């Protein structure tokens, strides 16, 4: 027998849940039960929930972050690893297949570390910005946004590899077409990360609006998420470079000077050389 959806996915008794969050869950639960009775009557597999997450439907998503399930978290992590590893291999394969393997290992690590750091950071910032959400709920919401972003990056992987496949032959002299291709791939990396990050966070805007009850508070929280992703994620990507692989440097997992410079300086350098 199915329990009422208003209580089915709320945390168990004894768990302290902010009152605004509980009210938002109950409100969305009623709307979700009316609009999707078949889903309420059955318990879909975790994998079947991915399309709903990609659409950013606030009703079921709000229910999901009310309950911590290891199987759901494992699914999100698996999607993040698969999507970012696919994209990472396509990027690094231009330089060398070994570089592609290294990037496929490092890219999921960058995304997961960014999600963990921003989940904790946003758990502190969200209440100050008007969105009443706990650390656990913040981490789940951020993990969901990165799952959407990873799906977007995974879809871009074949496109990036198509560009790499049709690119001019690699030359170690780092001049002419090779240098131009290196700069182009680096900027494609930046653009893809930006688009995927925006898509992942924008999909959850309605969720933030439901939690806060105010468009202004939801926008402030969303901006804090985006800023945290940009600052933490970009610097982690810089420290764990190379991702694309410089034509004039050997293939290696990490650079000896990993902490020299920053991501934004490198982006400006590549853009200046690609568009003189």
Protein Blocks (a to p, Z undefined) as FASTA:
>chain_A
ZZdfklmmgccehiacdfklmmmmmmmmmmmmmmmmmlmmpccdfklmmmmmmnopaklm
mmmmmpccfklmmmmmmmmmmmmmmmmmmmmmmmomklmmmmmmmmmmmmmmmmmmmmmm
mmmmmmmnopacdfklmmmmmmmmmmmmmmmmmmmmmmmmmmmmmpccddfklpajlmmm
mmmmmmmmmmmmmmmmmmmmmmmmmmmmmmnopaklmmmmmmmmmmmmmmmmmmmmmmmp
cfkopakbccdfbdfklmggjfklmmmmmmmmmmZZ
